[in-house]
Every structure is written in structure tokens, then in C-alpha cells.
Amino acid sequence: MKSRTYIGAYGLISDGGRCLFIVKARGPYTGLLDLPGGGIQFGETPLEALSREVREETGLKVIAATMLDVLTARCQYMNSSGQEEDLNHIGIVYSVAQFEGPTIESGDGEDSLGTCWVDFSHLETVRLSPLAEMALLRAGFLTKR
């Protein structure tokens, strides 16, 4: 079994009683709602990675964000090469306080099948990635399920 650690920066984006998610197109969380964000490229700060990834996946420009927490999830899954993988996923999660622009609804053609806003009152009923669930719990938008 292949073991891998993946470190990314993710944004908890809320507006008027709702949160913005992407629908995962690949990886262990395929089909689940996840926070926009992703891997930190060489030479980027986590905040720069957050801004780039949010723009790519949602179309939004991050104006202001503060770090919420560093979260870790571990899962085993079959990767796209058909190999079993043990993934240690580390997410640097930011609360995005200000943003601008319209959201992309169709996805980025890579990691996202599109975006969706979910009302806080419906968070208990949607299928979330582990990091998204942990971030929403940490922010107080979700109670323990």
C-alpha cells in the first residue's frame, strides 16, 4: 500500500447564513462536498495557495482571511492508478471574511465538479469531506454528528 501526506490550504467561505463548497471530482472524497482549496505549490505561502485555489475552483477573489485551524484526516482508498493508498491529509483552514466576484458553477475541470452554497440549517444533511466537517465543527457552524 502506498502512503502519502498531502498538505493544502482551504477556505471556509460563508455569506448570509450559508457556506460555499465544491463537489469533489477526484481522490478519496469524490462526490462529497469539500471546502475550496488545495495543494501548496513550491514557493507559495499557505495564504497565497488559498487565494489561487479559491480563484481556480470558485471564481472568487479572496480579500481577507484568517487562519482557523490546522486539521488532519487520514483515509485509505483506491487511487486513480488502481493502487490502494493510505492518505494523511493535512489542511490549513482559513476563515474567509471578505471575497468578491461571481462563483463558477460548472467546476474547474480538474478537482471540482462545481460549486454550491448550502444553508447552515441544511449542513447536517449533506455529505461532507472529513476536513470540511471538522472545519465546520471548529467554526461552530455544525454540531457533532
C-alpha atoms as a printed R data frame, in Angstrom:
    type eleno elety resid chain resno       x      y       z
1   ATOM     1    CA   MET     A     1   0.000  0.000   0.000
2   ATOM     2    CA   LYS     A     2   1.290  3.424  -0.939
3   ATOM     3    CA   SER     A     3   1.470  6.001   1.893
4   ATOM     4    CA   ARG     A     4   1.269  9.710   1.145
5   ATOM     5    CA   THR     A     5   0.966 13.007   3.022
6   ATOM     6    CA   TYR     A     6  -0.858 15.856   1.291
7   ATOM     7    CA   ILE     A     7  -0.773 19.417   2.661
8   ATOM     8    CA   GLY     A     8  -3.215 22.025   1.406
9   ATOM     9    CA   ALA     A     9  -4.832 25.357   2.239
10  ATOM    10    CA   TYR     A    10  -8.641 25.552   2.349
11  ATOM    11    CA   GLY     A    11 -11.227 28.299   2.754
12  ATOM    12    CA   LEU     A    12 -14.339 28.267   4.893
13  ATOM    13    CA   ILE     A    13 -16.391 30.813   2.950
14  ATOM    14    CA   SER     A    14 -19.696 31.880   4.474
15  ATOM    15    CA   ASP     A    15 -22.174 34.529   3.445
16  ATOM    16    CA   GLY     A    16 -25.622 35.332   4.820
17  ATOM    17    CA   GLY     A    17 -26.232 32.063   6.683
18  ATOM    18    CA   ARG     A    18 -24.725 29.730   4.103
19  ATOM    19    CA   CYS     A    19 -21.348 28.143   3.211
20  ATOM    20    CA   LEU     A    20 -19.690 27.643  -0.159
21  ATOM    21    CA   PHE     A    21 -18.494 24.178  -1.147
22  ATOM    22    CA   ILE     A    22 -17.049 22.437  -4.162
23  ATOM    23    CA   VAL     A    23 -18.151 18.976  -5.274
24  ATOM    24    CA   LYS     A    24 -15.019 16.817  -5.396
25  ATOM    25    CA   ALA     A    25 -14.248 15.375  -8.829
26  ATOM    26    CA   ARG     A    26 -11.442 13.004  -7.827
27  ATOM    27    CA   GLY     A    27  -9.475 11.466  -4.997
28  ATOM    28    CA   PRO     A    28 -10.754  9.886  -1.799
29  ATOM    29    CA   TYR     A    29 -13.566 12.417  -1.386
30  ATOM    30    CA   THR     A    30 -15.060 12.080  -4.888
31  ATOM    31    CA   GLY     A    31 -18.702 13.202  -4.898
32  ATOM    32    CA   LEU     A    32 -18.529 14.773  -1.435
33  ATOM    33    CA   LEU     A    33 -18.830 18.451  -0.616
34  ATOM    34    CA   ASP     A    34 -15.480 19.946   0.325
35  ATOM    35    CA   LEU     A    35 -14.004 23.313   1.139
36  ATOM    36    CA   PRO     A    36 -12.449 25.108  -1.821
37  ATOM    37    CA   GLY     A    37  -8.678 24.934  -1.749
38  ATOM    38    CA   GLY     A    38  -5.834 22.575  -2.441
39  ATOM    39    CA   GLY     A    39  -2.138 21.905  -2.557
40  ATOM    40    CA   ILE     A    40   0.547 24.433  -1.756
41  ATOM    41    CA   GLN     A    41   2.926 24.838  -4.671
42  ATOM    42    CA   PHE     A    42   6.669 25.305  -4.273
43  ATOM    43    CA   GLY     A    43   7.418 28.865  -3.144
44  ATOM    44    CA   GLU     A    44   3.828 29.683  -2.123
45  ATOM    45    CA   THR     A    45   2.693 30.629   1.329
46  ATOM    46    CA   PRO     A    46  -0.456 28.860   2.534
47  ATOM    47    CA   LEU     A    47  -2.398 32.107   2.097
48  ATOM    48    CA   GLU     A    48  -1.158 32.502  -1.489
49  ATOM    49    CA   ALA     A    49  -2.169 28.893  -2.200
50  ATOM    50    CA   LEU     A    50  -5.590 29.544  -0.675
51  ATOM    51    CA   SER     A    51  -6.140 32.603  -2.886
52  ATOM    52    CA   ARG     A    52  -5.017 30.784  -6.047
53  ATOM    53    CA   GLU     A    53  -7.030 27.632  -5.354
54  ATOM    54    CA   VAL     A    54 -10.207 29.509  -4.391
55  ATOM    55    CA   ARG     A    55  -9.951 31.558  -7.609
56  ATOM    56    CA   GLU     A    56  -9.398 28.408  -9.723
57  ATOM    57    CA   GLU     A    57 -12.185 26.375  -8.124
58  ATOM    58    CA   THR     A    58 -14.835 29.004  -7.395
59  ATOM    59    CA   GLY     A    59 -14.015 32.146  -9.369
60  ATOM    60    CA   LEU     A    60 -13.932 34.202  -6.166
61  ATOM    61    CA   LYS     A    61 -11.133 36.566  -5.197
62  ATOM    62    CA   VAL     A    62 -10.129 36.279  -1.531
63  ATOM    63    CA   ILE     A    63  -9.834 39.756   0.016
64  ATOM    64    CA   ALA     A    64  -9.356 38.882   3.703
65  ATOM    65    CA   ALA     A    65  -8.837 35.575   5.502
66  ATOM    66    CA   THR     A    66  -7.612 34.472   8.910
67  ATOM    67    CA   MET     A    67  -6.310 31.062   9.865
68  ATOM    68    CA   LEU     A    68  -8.941 28.995  11.637
69  ATOM    69    CA   ASP     A    69  -7.059 25.764  12.372
70  ATOM    70    CA   VAL     A    70  -4.743 23.061  11.053
71  ATOM    71    CA   LEU     A    71  -6.697 19.824  10.665
72  ATOM    72    CA   THR     A    72  -5.679 16.274   9.835
73  ATOM    73    CA   ALA     A    73  -7.707 13.449   8.314
74  ATOM    74    CA   ARG     A    74  -6.452 10.031   7.334
75  ATOM    75    CA   CYS     A    75  -8.147  7.646   4.933
76  ATOM    76    CA   GLN     A    76  -7.457  4.636   2.774
77  ATOM    77    CA   TYR     A    77  -8.799  4.483  -0.771
78  ATOM    78    CA   MET     A    78  -8.130  3.154  -4.266
79  ATOM    79    CA   ASN     A    79  -6.327  5.852  -6.269
80  ATOM    80    CA   SER     A    80  -6.814  6.528  -9.985
81  ATOM    81    CA   SER     A    81  -3.964  4.095 -10.823
82  ATOM    82    CA   GLY     A    82  -5.835  1.281  -9.079
83  ATOM    83    CA   GLN     A    83  -3.388  1.213  -6.189
84  ATOM    84    CA   GLU     A    84  -4.527  1.218  -2.568
85  ATOM    85    CA   GLU     A    85  -3.349  4.399  -0.880
86  ATOM    86    CA   ASP     A    86  -3.116  5.474   2.757
87  ATOM    87    CA   LEU     A    87  -3.535  9.259   2.725
88  ATOM    88    CA   ASN     A    88  -2.599 11.570   5.568
89  ATOM    89    CA   HIS     A    89  -4.400 14.812   4.626
90  ATOM    90    CA   ILE     A    90  -3.290 17.978   6.424
91  ATOM    91    CA   GLY     A    91  -5.412 21.063   5.836
92  ATOM    92    CA   ILE     A    92  -4.539 24.613   6.825
93  ATOM    93    CA   VAL     A    93  -8.037 26.059   7.073
94  ATOM    94    CA   TYR     A    94  -8.804 29.754   6.765
95  ATOM    95    CA   SER     A    95 -11.994 31.600   7.543
96  ATOM    96    CA   VAL     A    96 -12.552 33.833   4.521
97  ATOM    97    CA   ALA     A    97 -14.017 37.067   5.860
98  ATOM    98    CA   GLN     A    98 -14.150 39.017   2.593
99  ATOM    99    CA   PHE     A    99 -14.343 37.947  -1.031
100 ATOM   100    CA   GLU     A   100 -15.612 39.258  -4.340
101 ATOM   101    CA   GLY     A   101 -16.805 38.011  -7.683
102 ATOM   102    CA   PRO     A   102 -19.363 35.560  -9.034
103 ATOM   103    CA   THR     A   103 -18.945 31.851  -8.339
104 ATOM   104    CA   ILE     A   104 -18.170 29.300 -11.034
105 ATOM   105    CA   GLU     A   105 -20.952 26.752 -11.073
106 ATOM   106    CA   SER     A   106 -19.525 24.347 -13.669
107 ATOM   107    CA   GLY     A   107 -16.269 23.384 -11.951
108 ATOM   108    CA   ASP     A   108 -12.608 23.855 -12.796
109 ATOM   109    CA   GLY     A   109 -12.190 20.779 -14.976
110 ATOM   110    CA   GLU     A   110  -9.718 19.232 -12.535
111 ATOM   111    CA   ASP     A   111 -10.629 18.811  -8.870
112 ATOM   112    CA   SER     A   112 -14.086 20.378  -8.763
113 ATOM   113    CA   LEU     A   113 -17.347 19.375 -10.429
114 ATOM   114    CA   GLY     A   114 -18.784 22.762  -9.460
115 ATOM   115    CA   THR     A   115 -19.728 24.929  -6.527
116 ATOM   116    CA   CYS     A   116 -22.795 25.103  -4.338
117 ATOM   117    CA   TRP     A   117 -23.987 27.217  -1.442
118 ATOM   118    CA   VAL     A   118 -25.528 25.280   1.458
119 ATOM   119    CA   ASP     A   119 -27.637 26.951   4.156
120 ATOM   120    CA   PHE     A   120 -26.364 26.416   7.699
121 ATOM   121    CA   SER     A   121 -29.712 24.761   8.504
122 ATOM   122    CA   HIS     A   122 -29.006 22.025   5.904
123 ATOM   123    CA   LEU     A   123 -25.393 21.225   6.853
124 ATOM   124    CA   GLU     A   124 -26.462 18.216   8.931
125 ATOM   125    CA   THR     A   125 -27.985 16.561   5.851
126 ATOM   126    CA   VAL     A   126 -25.199 16.861   3.240
127 ATOM   127    CA   ARG     A   127 -22.274 14.519   2.624
128 ATOM   128    CA   LEU     A   128 -19.069 16.315   3.618
129 ATOM   129    CA   SER     A   129 -15.381 15.508   3.321
130 ATOM   130    CA   PRO     A   130 -13.718 14.836   6.683
131 ATOM   131    CA   LEU     A   131 -11.791 18.138   6.617
132 ATOM   132    CA   ALA     A   132 -14.912 20.136   5.716
133 ATOM   133    CA   GLU     A   133 -16.834 18.510   8.570
134 ATOM   134    CA   MET     A   134 -14.021 19.200  11.059
135 ATOM   135    CA   ALA     A   135 -13.716 22.829   9.914
136 ATOM   136    CA   LEU     A   136 -17.463 23.426  10.227
137 ATOM   137    CA   LEU     A   137 -17.433 21.911  13.717
138 ATOM   138    CA   ARG     A   138 -14.437 24.078  14.697
139 ATOM   139    CA   ALA     A   139 -16.169 27.229  13.379
140 ATOM   140    CA   GLY     A   140 -19.403 26.384  15.220
141 ATOM   141    CA   PHE     A   141 -21.484 26.061  12.040
142 ATOM   142    CA   LEU     A   142 -22.115 22.358  12.630
143 ATOM   143    CA   THR     A   143 -22.791 20.322  15.739
144 ATOM   144    CA   LYS     A   144 -21.339 16.871  16.311
145 ATOM   145    CA   ARG     A   145 -22.956 14.300  14.007
